[in-house]
Amino acid sequence: MGMIMVKCPQTGRAIPTGITIDRERFERSPVFFKRTRCPICSADHAWFAREAWVDEPGGWARHRGAKAKGAAISASAKRL
């Protein structure tokens, strides 16, 4: 299970919608329209499902962060 995320149009940052779902079910769901209160800019943002994604624990964003951290460690090890 993961959180449906959208991008804040004011800041460009990812924000949680408060809706949890698994990625497969989200991808099978019909097109829908929702509104979410943004914790960053305090505005209500309207969004369509096609503009959202599911952020699951251990998903791509965390994997990408781990790769970047690993690259930094490798680079510093080369300097030694």
N, C-alpha and C positions, 0 to 999 in steps of 0.2 A: 504494500500500500504506500502511496505517496500523496503529496499535496499538489493540487492544481495550482500552477503559478502563472502569472501574467506580468507584463512589463508596464511599469508606471510611465505614462507618456510625458510626465513632467520631468522626471529624473533619469529615465531609462533603466532604472534598477528593477530587479525581479522582486515581486511581492506575492505573498501567499494569499489565496482566495478563501481559505478556511474550508475548502472542500477536499476530502480525502477519497482516493479511488486508485485502483491498480491501473497500470499503463494499458494493458490489453482491453479492459472494459472502457477506458476513456477513448481509445482509438476506435472502438466499435459504436460508441454513442452517437446519436444523431446530432446534427448541428444545433447548437443552442446559444442563447444570448443571456448574459448575466451582468450584474453590477457588483462591484467589490469596493469596500471602503479601504483606501490606501493608508497604511500605517506610516508612510514616509511623508507624503504631502497633505494628508488628511482630506483629500478629495474623493468623491465617488467616481470610479472608473467603470465605464461600460465596455464589455469585451465579448467576442465570439469565441467559441471553442477552438476554431482554427488558429487563433492568436495565443493560445495557452499551451502549456506542456505540463507533464507530471514529473515532479522532482521526487524521486524515490531514494531512500537511504542507500548509500553505496552506489548511486547512479553515476551518470556521466560527469556531472559537475565535480563530484568528489574524486572520481577517477582522474579527471583532468588536473585537479589540484595535487593529487599524489604524484602524477607524472612530472608536474612542474617542480615539486619539492625534490623528487628524485634527480631531476636534471641539475638542480642547484647543488645538491650534495655531490654529484658526479663532477661538476665543474670545480668545486672547491677541492675535491680529492686530487684532481689533476694538477692543481697548483702546488700541492705538497711534495 
